[in-house]
Amino acid sequence: MNTAWETTVEDVDTVLRAHNLDLDADEIHDQLDKDDVEDAALFGDTTEQQTNYAYQEIEHQLIVSLGHLPEGTETKFP
């Protein structure tokens, strides 16, 4: 695992708030595949791009892996 990106509870909280989800960010953080979030983030060349890609992956996991958002949910981080 590369340490260039670290997914924080604050990252998770940002995504949860963007979707108006009242869930425990610490609990969701523990459930995420943080390696996948890191891999997504590292596709970006700038910090802004990395953050956006990471948030997109968190959204993806909230839909597919964790089931907290319905399929077809529009991304808040295009």
N, C-alpha and C positions, 0 to 999 in steps of 0.2 A: 504494500500500500504506500502510495506517495503521500507525503505530508504537506503538499502545496495547498491543499484545501481542507478545511476542517468544518464539518457541519455542526452548527451550534443549536442550542435550544432556541435562541433568538431567531435563527433562520426558520426553524419550524414554526415558531409563533407568528412570524411575518406571513407565512403561507396560510396558516390557519385563520388569521385575522382577515386576510384578503378574501377568503371564502366564507367568512362569518361562521366559522366552526368553533363551537365552545367545547374544545377538547383540551386535555392536559398536554401541553407541549413537551414536558419532560417525558411523559409516557410514550408519546408518538416518536420522539427522538430516539428512545430506546428500541423502538420497533422497526425503525428505518434500516434499510440496507445502505449504510453510509458509504461503503465502497462504491456502490452504483452512483450515489449522489456526487461523490468526489470525481469519479470518471466523467460524469456529465459536465461538471464544472470545468474540468481541465480542457474541454473543447474550446473554451473561450480564450481569447488573447488578452483581454483586458479584465480588470477586476469586475467591472459592470457586467460584461458578458458572462464571466464565470458565475457570478451571483445569479444572473437570470437563468442560466442553464441548470444550476443547482436547484433553484426554486421550481423550475419545470419538472425536474426529476422527483422532487418531493411531492408535487401535485400528482404526478404519474403514480407514485407509490400509494398515495392517499386514495386513488381510484382503483388501481389494479390489485395491489398487494394487500392493502389494509381495508378497503371497502368503505372508507369514510365519505367519499364523494361518488356520485353516480357516473356511469359511463357516459361519455359525451360532454362532460363538464368542460366549459370553455376555460382555457388557461387565463390566468390573471397576469402571467409573465411571458408574453409573446416574444 
